[in-house]
Amino acid sequence: MKLRRYSNIIILAFLFMAVLISPAIAKKKHAKAQPKYFILDVSLGLTYDDNILRYSDADLDLYGSDIQPAKFAIESENDWIVTPQIRPRLEHRFIGGQQASLTLGYDYFGYIKNDIRRYSRFSISAQHYFSKKGYAQLSYGYIPKYYYRNLYYGGDSLAADLYLPAKFSKNTLRAEVGYDFTKEIKGSVSYQYLKKSYNHEFNYRDLSLNGFAVDGVWRAMKILKVWAGYNYENAKAKGADMADTLPDYSYIAWDVTAGVRHYMNIWPQLKPEVYTSVQFRHTTYQSSKVPRLFNTVHAYQYGRSDNNYQLRLGAACQIPYKLRLELDYTFSLKRASLPDIYPNPFWNITQSTNELERKLNYSANTITLRVSRQF
């Protein structure tokens, strides 16, 4: 089975490389460029992730010790991920003679070691300019049967804790309006609705989310572009209206992102560029369910807030056959905060606040090499 798994990934990778390169090798028959009504964007990436499930250091120590094997379904905490992507797009002038486009998307995430983590993402997006400077866009995305991790399902002092795989499907609808205020300054506002549905054992985690975002881009000079964005989310979990024995994962979150991209003057034929971005995200969980006797799972949600930090560094350039080569590094860090009320013998919680927080905190590193081309 493993040999077949690796063979399928290798074959898929070679097929995408053929799509990327073969049309570029063919000679042009017409010197004069023709209007393009059909555009195809394809890419192939290879990612190394050293913490694929974003496990905390405490969980990784537990995973390595094999004390609680039922909690872990993965074969390794790190993995190589093959990520082919395809984006066919139709473009034409529509209402009022303004430019319009329809884009389909398919992404596949093939984990080399961990079959359970493989998943696909489908998307469709329609965009129409209502003037030379402004556009409206509507998009939809769907991820089926995404494996999250093995989660606690039950247990008592007489039996080992029971863990089961948690999987969800996610539907996302997004509406966006953008406008070019000047040649150098662009902005957009968007609304997002997200629906996340877990398997029935964990349906208390089902989420309905409403989000709003504002983004801006400033082309400060020919060689420098700066961007920033703010995002707000309000998520209601099904557990909020269920029995007190079930956790409530409702939350309110906001994040800010800022980045800069430098278009370098050296080696003009390669068009090299470098970029970096930083993001801070704060999440406040809304659960009012206090921990109860023999049910300490609420300790991880009661009064909890998370601070997430992300740093990205990258470089890109053009290589022969009109291919774009990109190298991206991302560092992610979570630091959770719980009320300083533990240990608490009345609620049967023997761990300290710091010990509970350590089971939530994590760090992760990913590095991606991607080659892409537009036809």
Secondary structure as a PSIPRED ss2 file (coil, helix, strand):
# PSIPRED VFORMAT (PSIPRED V4.0)

   1 M C   1.000  0.000  0.000
   2 K H   0.000  1.000  0.000
   3 L H   0.000  1.000  0.000
   4 R H   0.000  1.000  0.000
   5 R H   0.000  1.000  0.000
   6 Y H   0.000  1.000  0.000
   7 S H   0.000  1.000  0.000
   8 N H   0.000  1.000  0.000
   9 I H   0.000  1.000  0.000
  10 I H   0.000  1.000  0.000
  11 I H   0.000  1.000  0.000
  12 L H   0.000  1.000  0.000
  13 A H   0.000  1.000  0.000
  14 F H   0.000  1.000  0.000
  15 L H   0.000  1.000  0.000
  16 F H   0.000  1.000  0.000
  17 M H   0.000  1.000  0.000
  18 A H   0.000  1.000  0.000
  19 V H   0.000  1.000  0.000
  20 L H   0.000  1.000  0.000
  21 I H   0.000  1.000  0.000
  22 S H   0.000  1.000  0.000
  23 P H   0.000  1.000  0.000
  24 A H   0.000  1.000  0.000
  25 I H   0.000  1.000  0.000
  26 A C   1.000  0.000  0.000
  27 K C   1.000  0.000  0.000
  28 K C   1.000  0.000  0.000
  29 K C   1.000  0.000  0.000
  30 H C   1.000  0.000  0.000
  31 A C   1.000  0.000  0.000
  32 K C   1.000  0.000  0.000
  33 A C   1.000  0.000  0.000
  34 Q C   1.000  0.000  0.000
  35 P C   1.000  0.000  0.000
  36 K C   1.000  0.000  0.000
  37 Y C   1.000  0.000  0.000
  38 F E   0.000  0.000  1.000
  39 I E   0.000  0.000  1.000
  40 L E   0.000  0.000  1.000
  41 D E   0.000  0.000  1.000
  42 V E   0.000  0.000  1.000
  43 S E   0.000  0.000  1.000
  44 L E   0.000  0.000  1.000
  45 G E   0.000  0.000  1.000
  46 L E   0.000  0.000  1.000
  47 T E   0.000  0.000  1.000
  48 Y E   0.000  0.000  1.000
  49 D E   0.000  0.000  1.000
  50 D C   1.000  0.000  0.000
  51 N C   1.000  0.000  0.000
  52 I C   1.000  0.000  0.000
  53 L C   1.000  0.000  0.000
  54 R C   1.000  0.000  0.000
  55 Y C   1.000  0.000  0.000
  56 S C   1.000  0.000  0.000
  57 D H   0.000  1.000  0.000
  58 A H   0.000  1.000  0.000
  59 D H   0.000  1.000  0.000
  60 L H   0.000  1.000  0.000
  61 D H   0.000  1.000  0.000
  62 L H   0.000  1.000  0.000
  63 Y H   0.000  1.000  0.000
  64 G H   0.000  1.000  0.000
  65 S H   0.000  1.000  0.000
  66 D C   1.000  0.000  0.000
  67 I C   1.000  0.000  0.000
  68 Q C   1.000  0.000  0.000
  69 P H   0.000  1.000  0.000
  70 A H   0.000  1.000  0.000
  71 K H   0.000  1.000  0.000
  72 F C   1.000  0.000  0.000
  73 A C   1.000  0.000  0.000
  74 I C   1.000  0.000  0.000
  75 E C   1.000  0.000  0.000
  76 S C   1.000  0.000  0.000
  77 E C   1.000  0.000  0.000
  78 N C   1.000  0.000  0.000
  79 D E   0.000  0.000  1.000
  80 W E   0.000  0.000  1.000
  81 I E   0.000  0.000  1.000
  82 V E   0.000  0.000  1.000
  83 T E   0.000  0.000  1.000
  84 P E   0.000  0.000  1.000
  85 Q E   0.000  0.000  1.000
  86 I E   0.000  0.000  1.000
  87 R E   0.000  0.000  1.000
  88 P E   0.000  0.000  1.000
  89 R E   0.000  0.000  1.000
  90 L E   0.000  0.000  1.000
  91 E E   0.000  0.000  1.000
  92 H E   0.000  0.000  1.000
  93 R E   0.000  0.000  1.000
  94 F C   1.000  0.000  0.000
  95 I H   0.000  1.000  0.000
  96 G H   0.000  1.000  0.000
  97 G H   0.000  1.000  0.000
  98 Q C   1.000  0.000  0.000
  99 Q E   0.000  0.000  1.000
 100 A E   0.000  0.000  1.000
 101 S E   0.000  0.000  1.000
 102 L E   0.000  0.000  1.000
 103 T E   0.000  0.000  1.000
 104 L E   0.000  0.000  1.000
 105 G E   0.000  0.000  1.000
 106 Y E   0.000  0.000  1.000
 107 D E   0.000  0.000  1.000
 108 Y E   0.000  0.000  1.000
 109 F E   0.000  0.000  1.000
 110 G E   0.000  0.000  1.000
 111 Y E   0.000  0.000  1.000
 112 I C   1.000  0.000  0.000
 113 K C   1.000  0.000  0.000
 114 N C   1.000  0.000  0.000
 115 D H   0.000  1.000  0.000
 116 I H   0.000  1.000  0.000
 117 R H   0.000  1.000  0.000
 118 R C   1.000  0.000  0.000
 119 Y E   0.000  0.000  1.000
 120 S E   0.000  0.000  1.000
 121 R E   0.000  0.000  1.000
 122 F E   0.000  0.000  1.000
 123 S E   0.000  0.000  1.000
 124 I E   0.000  0.000  1.000
 125 S E   0.000  0.000  1.000
 126 A E   0.000  0.000  1.000
 127 Q E   0.000  0.000  1.000
 128 H E   0.000  0.000  1.000
 129 Y E   0.000  0.000  1.000
 130 F C   1.000  0.000  0.000
 131 S C   1.000  0.000  0.000
 132 K C   1.000  0.000  0.000
 133 K C   1.000  0.000  0.000
 134 G E   0.000  0.000  1.000
 135 Y E   0.000  0.000  1.000
 136 A E   0.000  0.000  1.000
 137 Q E   0.000  0.000  1.000
 138 L E   0.000  0.000  1.000
 139 S E   0.000  0.000  1.000
 140 Y E   0.000  0.000  1.000
 141 G E   0.000  0.000  1.000
 142 Y E   0.000  0.000  1.000
 143 I E   0.000  0.000  1.000
 144 P E   0.000  0.000  1.000
 145 K E   0.000  0.000  1.000
 146 Y E   0.000  0.000  1.000
 147 Y E   0.000  0.000  1.000
 148 Y E   0.000  0.000  1.000
 149 R E   0.000  0.000  1.000
 150 N E   0.000  0.000  1.000
 151 L E   0.000  0.000  1.000
 152 Y E   0.000  0.000  1.000
 153 Y E   0.000  0.000  1.000
 154 G E   0.000  0.000  1.000
 155 G E   0.000  0.000  1.000
 156 D E   0.000  0.000  1.000
 157 S C   1.000  0.000  0.000
 158 L C   1.000  0.000  0.000
 159 A E   0.000  0.000  1.000
 160 A E   0.000  0.000  1.000
 161 D E   0.000  0.000  1.000
 162 L E   0.000  0.000  1.000
 163 Y E   0.000  0.000  1.000
 164 L E   0.000  0.000  1.000
 165 P E   0.000  0.000  1.000
 166 A E   0.000  0.000  1.000
 167 K E   0.000  0.000  1.000
 168 F E   0.000  0.000  1.000
 169 S E   0.000  0.000  1.000
 170 K E   0.000  0.000  1.000
 171 N E   0.000  0.000  1.000
 172 T E   0.000  0.000  1.000
 173 L E   0.000  0.000  1.000
 174 R E   0.000  0.000  1.000
 175 A E   0.000  0.000  1.000
 176 E E   0.000  0.000  1.000
 177 V E   0.000  0.000  1.000
 178 G E   0.000  0.000  1.000
 179 Y E   0.000  0.000  1.000
 180 D E   0.000  0.000  1.000
 181 F C   1.000  0.000  0.000
 182 T C   1.000  0.000  0.000
 183 K C   1.000  0.000  0.000
 184 E C   1.000  0.000  0.000
 185 I E   0.000  0.000  1.000
 186 K E   0.000  0.000  1.000
 187 G E   0.000  0.000  1.000
 188 S E   0.000  0.000  1.000
 189 V E   0.000  0.000  1.000
 190 S E   0.000  0.000  1.000
 191 Y E   0.000  0.000  1.000
 192 Q E   0.000  0.000  1.000
 193 Y E   0.000  0.000  1.000
 194 L E   0.000  0.000  1.000
 195 K E   0.000  0.000  1.000
 196 K E   0.000  0.000  1.000
 197 S E   0.000  0.000  1.000
 198 Y E   0.000  0.000  1.000
 199 N C   1.000  0.000  0.000
 200 H H   0.000  1.000  0.000
 201 E H   0.000  1.000  0.000
 202 F H   0.000  1.000  0.000
 203 N H   0.000  1.000  0.000
 204 Y H   0.000  1.000  0.000
 205 R H   0.000  1.000  0.000
 206 D C   1.000  0.000  0.000
 207 L E   0.000  0.000  1.000
 208 S E   0.000  0.000  1.000
 209 L E   0.000  0.000  1.000
 210 N E   0.000  0.000  1.000
 211 G E   0.000  0.000  1.000
 212 F E   0.000  0.000  1.000
 213 A E   0.000  0.000  1.000
 214 V E   0.000  0.000  1.000
 215 D E   0.000  0.000  1.000
 216 G E   0.000  0.000  1.000
 217 V E   0.000  0.000  1.000
 218 W E   0.000  0.000  1.000
 219 R E   0.000  0.000  1.000
 220 A E   0.000  0.000  1.000
 221 M E   0.000  0.000  1.000
 222 K C   1.000  0.000  0.000
 223 I C   1.000  0.000  0.000
 224 L E   0.000  0.000  1.000
 225 K E   0.000  0.000  1.000
 226 V E   0.000  0.000  1.000
 227 W E   0.000  0.000  1.000
 228 A E   0.000  0.000  1.000
 229 G E   0.000  0.000  1.000
 230 Y E   0.000  0.000  1.000
 231 N E   0.000  0.000  1.000
 232 Y E   0.000  0.000  1.000
 233 E E   0.000  0.000  1.000
 234 N E   0.000  0.000  1.000
 235 A E   0.000  0.000  1.000
 236 K E   0.000  0.000  1.000
 237 A E   0.000  0.000  1.000
 238 K H   0.000  1.000  0.000
 239 G H   0.000  1.000  0.000
 240 A H   0.000  1.000  0.000
 241 D H   0.000  1.000  0.000
 242 M C   1.000  0.000  0.000
 243 A C   1.000  0.000  0.000
 244 D C   1.000  0.000  0.000
 245 T C   1.000  0.000  0.000
 246 L C   1.000  0.000  0.000
 247 P C   1.000  0.000  0.000
 248 D C   1.000  0.000  0.000
 249 Y C   1.000  0.000  0.000
 250 S C   1.000  0.000  0.000
 251 Y E   0.000  0.000  1.000
 252 I E   0.000  0.000  1.000
 253 A E   0.000  0.000  1.000
 254 W E   0.000  0.000  1.000
 255 D E   0.000  0.000  1.000
 256 V E   0.000  0.000  1.000
 257 T E   0.000  0.000  1.000
 258 A E   0.000  0.000  1.000
 259 G E   0.000  0.000  1.000
 260 V E   0.000  0.000  1.000
 261 R E   0.000  0.000  1.000
 262 H E   0.000  0.000  1.000
 263 Y E   0.000  0.000  1.000
 264 M C   1.000  0.000  0.000
 265 N C   1.000  0.000  0.000
 266 I C   1.000  0.000  0.000
 267 W C   1.000  0.000  0.000
 268 P C   1.000  0.000  0.000
 269 Q C   1.000  0.000  0.000
 270 L C   1.000  0.000  0.000
 271 K C   1.000  0.000  0.000
 272 P C   1.000  0.000  0.000
 273 E E   0.000  0.000  1.000
 274 V E   0.000  0.000  1.000
 275 Y E   0.000  0.000  1.000
 276 T E   0.000  0.000  1.000
 277 S E   0.000  0.000  1.000
 278 V E   0.000  0.000  1.000
 279 Q E   0.000  0.000  1.000
 280 F E   0.000  0.000  1.000
 281 R E   0.000  0.000  1.000
 282 H E   0.000  0.000  1.000
 283 T E   0.000  0.000  1.000
 284 T E   0.000  0.000  1.000
 285 Y E   0.000  0.000  1.000
 286 Q C   1.000  0.000  0.000
 287 S C   1.000  0.000  0.000
 288 S C   1.000  0.000  0.000
 289 K C   1.000  0.000  0.000
 290 V C   1.000  0.000  0.000
 291 P C   1.000  0.000  0.000
 292 R E   0.000  0.000  1.000
 293 L C   1.000  0.000  0.000
 294 F C   1.000  0.000  0.000
 295 N E   0.000  0.000  1.000
 296 T H   0.000  1.000  0.000
 297 V H   0.000  1.000  0.000
 298 H H   0.000  1.000  0.000
 299 A H   0.000  1.000  0.000
 300 Y H   0.000  1.000  0.000
 301 Q C   1.000  0.000  0.000
 302 Y C   1.000  0.000  0.000
 303 G C   1.000  0.000  0.000
 304 R C   1.000  0.000  0.000
 305 S E   0.000  0.000  1.000
 306 D E   0.000  0.000  1.000
 307 N E   0.000  0.000  1.000
 308 N E   0.000  0.000  1.000
 309 Y E   0.000  0.000  1.000
 310 Q E   0.000  0.000  1.000
 311 L E   0.000  0.000  1.000
 312 R E   0.000  0.000  1.000
 313 L E   0.000  0.000  1.000
 314 G E   0.000  0.000  1.000
 315 A E   0.000  0.000  1.000
 316 A E   0.000  0.000  1.000
 317 C E   0.000  0.000  1.000
 318 Q E   0.000  0.000  1.000
 319 I E   0.000  0.000  1.000
 320 P C   1.000  0.000  0.000
 321 Y C   1.000  0.000  0.000
 322 K C   1.000  0.000  0.000
 323 L E   0.000  0.000  1.000
 324 R E   0.000  0.000  1.000
 325 L E   0.000  0.000  1.000
 326 E E   0.000  0.000  1.000
 327 L E   0.000  0.000  1.000
 328 D E   0.000  0.000  1.000
 329 Y E   0.000  0.000  1.000
 330 T E   0.000  0.000  1.000
 331 F E   0.000  0.000  1.000
 332 S E   0.000  0.000  1.000
 333 L E   0.000  0.000  1.000
 334 K E   0.000  0.000  1.000
 335 R E   0.000  0.000  1.000
 336 A E   0.000  0.000  1.000
 337 S E   0.000  0.000  1.000
 338 L C   1.000  0.000  0.000
 339 P C   1.000  0.000  0.000
 340 D C   1.000  0.000  0.000
 341 I C   1.000  0.000  0.000
 342 Y C   1.000  0.000  0.000
 343 P C   1.000  0.000  0.000
 344 N E   0.000  0.000  1.000
 345 P H   0.000  1.000  0.000
 346 F H   0.000  1.000  0.000
 347 W H   0.000  1.000  0.000
 348 N C   1.000  0.000  0.000
 349 I E   0.000  0.000  1.000
 350 T C   1.000  0.000  0.000
 351 Q C   1.000  0.000  0.000
 352 S C   1.000  0.000  0.000
 353 T H   0.000  1.000  0.000
 354 N H   0.000  1.000  0.000
 355 E H   0.000  1.000  0.000
 356 L H   0.000  1.000  0.000
 357 E H   0.000  1.000  0.000
 358 R H   0.000  1.000  0.000
 359 K C   1.000  0.000  0.000
 360 L C   1.000  0.000  0.000
 361 N C   1.000  0.000  0.000
 362 Y E   0.000  0.000  1.000
 363 S E   0.000  0.000  1.000
 364 A E   0.000  0.000  1.000
 365 N E   0.000  0.000  1.000
 366 T E   0.000  0.000  1.000
 367 I E   0.000  0.000  1.000
 368 T E   0.000  0.000  1.000
 369 L E   0.000  0.000  1.000
 370 R E   0.000  0.000  1.000
 371 V E   0.000  0.000  1.000
 372 S E   0.000  0.000  1.000
 373 R E   0.000  0.000  1.000
 374 Q E   0.000  0.000  1.000
 375 F C   1.000  0.000  0.000
